[in-house]
Amino acid sequence: MSNQVIPSNHNRVHRDQFHPLIYRVAGGLAVWFAVSAWILFDHRGYIGLALTFISILLLMALGIPLILWRQWWKYGRSKDDRRDAVSLRDWGSGDMDVWGARLHSKDAAINMLLPLAAVAFGLTAIGIVLLFVEPAVA
């Protein structure tokens, strides 16, 4: 007879995709990054060209998955597909399969959103500081 304790997460539901709200937040953070770059750094010179290329890349990075998702939604899903019926609270209480490992869903969402949030909010903070420092230096 074994004395091993059964882990408490043995009956948690595990999924292989993020909740749709997590994807929306990630897209919003990418848009925040582009808008803050245009508002805070487009002062003079050739920076507009670099910002245009960055905006085009972000548009493609957000637009292509959105187009593919819409096509799947319209033509490819089965009649009994109920993935969107799961609430964020229920999704967050389960586990998620990530590259052969199983993480808690909340941890997986944080690991995905944290770098995007750091870049978007960090760029905004740097731009605000630059707006205050630039007139004093020039």
C-alpha positions as CSV (number, residue, x, y, z in Angstrom):
1,M,0.0,0.0,0.0
2,S,1.3,3.4,-1.0
3,N,1.4,6.4,1.3
4,Q,1.5,9.0,-1.5
5,V,-0.9,11.8,-1.3
6,I,-3.1,12.4,-4.3
7,P,-2.4,15.9,-5.7
8,S,-5.4,18.3,-5.4
9,N,-5.3,19.2,-9.0
10,H,-5.8,15.6,-10.3
11,N,-9.3,16.3,-11.5
12,R,-8.9,19.8,-13.0
13,V,-9.9,20.5,-16.5
14,H,-7.0,21.1,-18.8
15,R,-7.2,23.0,-22.0
16,D,-4.8,23.8,-24.8
17,Q,-5.9,27.3,-25.8
18,F,-6.2,30.7,-24.0
19,H,-9.6,32.2,-23.2
20,P,-10.7,34.7,-26.0
21,L,-10.5,37.6,-23.5
22,I,-6.7,36.9,-23.0
23,Y,-6.2,37.3,-26.8
24,R,-8.1,40.6,-26.7
25,V,-6.0,41.9,-23.9
26,A,-2.8,40.9,-25.8
27,G,-4.1,42.8,-28.9
28,G,-5.0,45.8,-26.8
29,L,-1.5,45.9,-25.4
30,A,0.0,45.7,-28.8
31,V,-2.2,48.6,-30.0
32,W,-1.3,50.5,-26.8
33,F,2.4,50.1,-27.8
34,A,1.9,51.4,-31.3
35,V,-0.3,54.4,-30.2
36,S,2.1,55.4,-27.5
37,A,5.1,55.2,-29.9
38,W,3.3,57.4,-32.4
39,I,2.1,60.0,-29.8
40,L,5.2,60.2,-27.6
41,F,8.1,59.7,-30.1
42,D,7.0,61.2,-33.4
43,H,8.6,64.6,-33.0
44,R,11.0,65.2,-35.9
45,G,13.4,63.6,-38.3
46,Y,13.0,60.2,-39.9
47,I,11.4,58.5,-36.9
48,G,8.1,58.5,-38.8
49,L,9.5,56.0,-41.2
50,A,10.6,53.6,-38.5
51,L,7.2,54.0,-36.7
52,T,5.4,53.2,-40.0
53,F,7.3,50.0,-40.4
54,I,6.7,49.0,-36.8
55,S,3.0,49.8,-37.2
56,I,2.7,47.7,-40.3
57,L,4.4,44.7,-38.6
58,L,2.0,45.0,-35.6
59,L,-0.9,45.3,-38.0
60,M,0.2,42.1,-39.7
61,A,0.9,40.3,-36.4
62,L,-2.7,41.2,-35.2
63,G,-4.5,41.1,-38.5
64,I,-3.4,37.7,-39.9
65,P,-4.5,35.7,-36.8
66,L,-7.7,37.7,-36.7
67,I,-8.5,36.8,-40.3
68,L,-7.7,33.2,-39.8
69,W,-9.9,33.0,-36.6
70,R,-12.8,34.6,-38.4
71,Q,-12.5,32.1,-41.3
72,W,-12.4,29.3,-38.8
73,W,-15.4,30.8,-36.9
74,K,-17.4,31.1,-40.1
75,Y,-16.5,27.8,-41.9
76,G,-14.4,25.5,-39.9
77,R,-15.9,24.8,-36.5
78,S,-18.2,22.0,-35.8
79,K,-21.7,22.3,-34.5
80,D,-20.9,21.0,-31.1
81,D,-17.9,23.2,-30.5
82,R,-18.6,25.0,-27.2
83,R,-15.2,26.6,-26.5
84,D,-16.6,30.1,-26.2
85,A,-19.1,29.1,-23.5
86,V,-16.5,28.8,-20.8
87,S,-16.3,31.8,-18.5
88,L,-13.0,33.4,-17.7
89,R,-13.4,32.3,-14.0
90,D,-13.9,28.7,-15.0
91,W,-11.1,28.8,-17.5
92,G,-8.7,30.3,-14.9
93,S,-9.5,27.6,-12.4
94,G,-8.2,24.8,-14.7
95,D,-4.9,23.8,-16.2
96,M,-3.3,24.6,-19.6
97,D,-1.1,22.4,-21.7
98,V,1.9,24.4,-22.8
99,W,4.7,22.8,-24.8
100,G,4.4,19.4,-23.1
101,A,4.0,20.8,-19.6
102,R,0.9,21.6,-17.7
103,L,0.6,25.0,-16.0
104,H,-2.2,26.6,-14.0
105,S,-4.2,28.6,-16.5
106,K,-3.7,31.9,-14.6
107,D,0.1,31.4,-14.6
108,A,0.0,30.7,-18.4
109,A,-2.0,33.9,-19.0
110,I,0.4,35.9,-16.8
111,N,3.4,34.4,-18.6
112,M,1.9,35.5,-22.0
113,L,0.7,39.0,-21.0
114,L,3.5,40.1,-18.8
115,P,6.1,40.8,-21.5
116,L,3.6,42.6,-23.6
117,A,2.5,44.8,-20.7
118,A,6.1,45.5,-19.7
119,V,6.9,46.7,-23.2
120,A,3.7,48.8,-23.7
121,F,3.8,50.4,-20.2
122,G,7.6,50.8,-20.3
123,L,7.5,52.6,-23.6
124,T,4.8,54.9,-22.3
125,A,6.8,55.7,-19.2
126,I,10.0,56.4,-21.2
127,G,8.0,58.6,-23.6
128,I,6.5,60.6,-20.8
129,V,9.9,61.1,-19.2
130,L,11.4,62.1,-22.6
131,L,8.6,64.8,-23.0
132,F,9.6,66.4,-19.7
133,V,13.4,66.1,-20.1
134,E,13.8,67.1,-23.7
135,P,12.8,70.8,-23.3
136,A,15.2,71.1,-20.3
137,V,18.1,69.7,-22.3
138,A,17.6,71.6,-25.5
